[in-house]
Amino acid sequence: MFFWKPYLAWSAIGLVGVLFLSLATDTGMISQTPGMGDMSPLALRLMAAIQPAALVLIGTALGVHVAHQIGFRSWLTEKLRGEDMRFPSPVLPLIVGLLLGFVVAIVDIAFFRLVEGAWPEQASQGVVDRLMAVTYGGISEELMMRYGLLSFLIWIAAKVAGVARPGNGLVWTMIVVVALLFGAGHLPVMAQFAELTGPIILRTIGLNAALALFLGWLYWKRGLEAAMMAHIAFHPGLWIGLLLVA
């Protein structure tokens, strides 16, 4: 049960985020895909959930399997394995996560007003959308990007380098790589609200990568749960910033 207990627990938690993602999905847009026009809304939501669910399951498997081998930890995983680990303090992750969200909102509004001339029209967010942001963004994405992809890349790099534990330079290199991939992964969503011009691409990758650098550092130094707490707190900070300035 060294693998299965934490894997099943984290998978169940991560799939909650996928559920809210599917509930928040605009099925009208998916129905325009060739061959999907006659599908029911439920079937369309299930289709929207397949890929992120698979990524969560794969990322969780990678993290549970290799993270401990490179010295990266998760409180829940350790507890389910019968090992001792203190739960990370929420103070730094929550405070910095909120502040980052607020700052990103201010920078984003300034960017669009100065570079694009106006803040892009966006649909108002309801309860389901906000729950999706904190569960899928704050938990599911961390299982995919930090616990899964980052752990795996560092593990592979350590194997290639022939070291048991990766050095600071190797870890930071992979944190930056995953941060850039995380930023690029937000481009399809951004394309729904604005044309992907050069400045828009740089803005989308840059702002999301800045958050991901902090999340990667937190995962490395304080554990997976610390990164999740910061990512969850980021969204209320973003909403507050947009509410006050937009």
C-alpha positions in Angstrom: 0.0 0.0 0.0 3.1 2.3 -0.1 1.8 3.5 -3.5 -1.9 2.8 -3.6 -3.1 4.5 -0.4 -1.7 8.0 -1.2 -2.4 7.5 -4.9 -6.1 6.7 -4.4 -6.5 9.5 -1.8 -4.8 12.2 -4.0 -6.6 11.0 -7.1 -10.0 11.3 -5.4 -9.2 14.8 -4.2 -7.8 15.8 -7.6 -10.9 14.5 -9.4 -13.1 16.8 -7.4 -11.5 19.7 -9.2 -12.1 17.9 -12.5 -15.8 17.6 -11.6 -16.1 21.3 -11.0 -14.2 22.0 -14.2 -16.7 19.9 -16.2 -19.6 21.7 -14.5 -18.1 25.1 -15.3 -17.4 24.1 -19.0 -19.3 26.0 -21.7 -20.9 23.0 -23.5 -22.1 25.3 -26.3 -18.5 25.7 -27.4 -17.7 22.0 -27.3 -20.9 21.2 -29.2 -19.5 23.2 -32.2 -16.8 20.6 -32.6 -17.5 18.3 -35.6 -19.3 15.2 -34.6 -20.4 16.5 -31.2 -23.4 18.6 -32.2 -25.9 15.9 -31.3 -24.5 15.0 -27.9 -26.4 15.7 -24.7 -25.0 18.4 -22.3 -24.1 15.6 -19.8 -22.1 13.7 -22.5 -20.4 16.9 -23.5 -19.4 17.6 -19.9 -18.0 14.0 -19.6 -16.0 14.6 -22.8 -14.6 17.8 -21.3 -13.5 15.9 -18.2 -11.7 13.0 -19.8 -8.4 14.7 -20.6 -7.9 16.6 -17.3 -9.0 13.5 -15.4 -6.3 11.5 -17.2 -3.7 14.1 -16.5 -4.6 14.2 -12.8 -4.4 10.4 -12.5 -1.0 10.3 -14.4 0.4 13.3 -12.5 -0.6 11.8 -9.2 0.9 8.4 -10.1 4.2 10.1 -11.0 4.3 12.2 -7.9 3.5 9.3 -5.5 6.1 7.1 -7.2 9.1 9.4 -7.5 8.7 12.5 -5.3 10.1 10.9 -2.2 13.1 9.6 -4.1 14.3 13.1 -4.8 13.5 14.5 -1.4 10.2 16.2 -2.2 7.4 15.5 0.2 3.6 15.6 0.8 2.1 15.6 4.3 -0.9 13.4 3.2 1.3 10.9 1.4 3.7 10.6 4.3 0.8 10.1 6.8 -0.8 7.4 4.7 2.6 5.7 4.6 2.8 5.8 8.4 5.7 8.3 8.3 6.0 11.4 10.4 5.7 14.8 8.8 4.5 18.0 10.3 1.8 19.8 8.3 3.3 22.9 6.7 2.4 26.2 8.2 -0.3 27.9 6.2 0.8 31.4 7.1 3.4 32.1 4.3 1.5 30.2 1.5 -1.8 31.9 2.2 -0.4 35.4 2.7 1.9 35.4 -0.3 -0.7 33.6 -2.4 -3.3 36.3 -1.7 -0.7 39.1 -2.3 0.4 37.5 -5.6 -3.2 37.2 -6.8 -3.8 40.9 -5.9 -0.6 42.1 -7.6 -1.3 40.0 -10.7 -4.8 41.6 -11.0 -3.3 45.1 -10.8 -0.6 44.3 -13.3 -3.1 42.6 -15.6 -5.5 45.5 -15.7 -2.7 48.0 -16.2 -1.4 45.8 -19.1 -4.7 45.6 -20.9 -5.4 49.3 -20.5 -2.0 50.5 -21.6 -1.2 47.9 -24.3 -4.6 46.8 -25.5 -6.6 49.9 -24.7 -9.3 48.2 -22.7 -10.0 45.3 -20.2 -11.4 42.4 -22.3 -15.0 41.4 -21.9 -15.4 38.3 -19.7 -18.4 36.4 -18.5 -19.2 36.9 -14.8 -18.1 34.1 -12.6 -20.7 32.2 -10.5 -20.2 29.9 -7.6 -19.4 26.9 -9.7 -16.7 28.9 -11.6 -15.1 30.0 -8.3 -15.2 26.5 -6.9 -13.6 25.3 -10.0 -10.8 27.8 -9.7 -9.9 26.8 -6.2 -10.3 23.1 -6.6 -9.1 22.5 -10.1 -6.6 25.3 -10.1 -5.4 25.0 -6.5 -5.4 21.2 -6.2 -5.7 19.4 -9.5 -3.2 21.6 -11.3 -0.7 21.1 -8.5 -1.1 17.3 -8.7 -0.4 17.5 -12.4 2.3 20.2 -12.6 4.2 20.2 -9.4 3.6 16.7 -7.9 3.6 15.0 -11.2 5.6 16.8 -13.9 8.1 18.7 -11.8 8.9 15.7 -9.6 9.3 13.5 -12.7 11.5 15.9 -14.6 13.8 16.4 -11.6 13.9 12.6 -11.0 14.8 12.1 -14.7 17.5 14.8 -14.6 19.0 13.4 -11.4 19.1 10.0 -13.0 20.9 11.4 -16.0 23.3 13.4 -13.8 24.0 10.3 -11.8 23.1 11.9 -8.4 20.8 10.5 -5.7 19.6 13.9 -4.7 19.4 16.9 -7.1 21.3 20.0 -6.4 19.8 23.5 -6.2 20.8 24.4 -9.8 19.0 21.3 -11.3 15.9 21.9 -9.2 15.6 25.5 -10.1 16.1 24.7 -13.8 13.2 22.3 -13.7 11.1 24.7 -11.7 11.6 27.3 -14.4 10.8 24.8 -17.2 7.6 23.7 -15.5 6.7 27.3 -14.7 7.0 28.2 -18.4 4.9 25.2 -19.4 2.3 26.1 -16.8 2.1 29.6 -18.3 1.9 28.3 -21.9 -0.9 26.0 -20.8 -3.1 29.0 -20.1 -2.9 30.3 -23.7 -5.9 28.3 -25.0 -8.1 29.8 -22.2 -6.8 33.3 -22.9 -7.6 32.8 -26.6 -11.3 32.7 -25.7 -11.2 36.3 -24.5 -8.5 38.0 -26.7 -6.5 37.5 -29.8 -3.2 35.9 -29.0 -0.9 38.7 -30.1 2.8 38.8 -29.1 2.1 41.0 -26.0 -0.8 38.8 -25.0 1.3 35.7 -25.2 4.1 37.2 -23.2 1.6 38.5 -20.6 -0.1 35.1 -20.2 3.0 33.1 -19.9 4.8 35.6 -17.8 2.1 36.2 -15.1 1.3 32.5 -14.8 5.0 31.5 -14.7 5.7 34.0 -11.9 3.0 32.3 -9.8 4.4 28.9 -10.8 7.9 29.8 -9.7 6.7 30.5 -6.2 4.6 27.3 -6.2 7.5 25.3 -7.3 9.7 26.7 -4.6 7.0 26.1 -1.9 6.7 22.4 -3.1 10.4 22.0 -2.9 10.9 23.6 0.5 7.7 23.1 2.4 5.8 20.3 0.7 2.9 19.8 -1.8 0.2 21.0 0.6 2.0 24.4 1.0 2.0 24.9 -2.8 -1.7 23.9 -2.9 -2.6 26.4 -0.1 -0.8 29.2 -2.0 -2.5 28.4 -5.3 -5.9 28.3 -3.6 -5.3 31.6 -1.9 -4.1 33.2 -5.2 -7.6 33.1 -6.7 -9.4 35.1 -3.9 -6.5 37.6 -4.1 -7.1 37.9 -7.8 -10.8 38.4 -7.4 -10.3 41.1 -4.8 -7.8 42.9 -7.0 -10.2 42.8 -10.0 -13.1 43.9 -7.8 -11.3 46.9 -6.5 -9.5 48.1 -9.7 -11.4 46.8 -12.7 
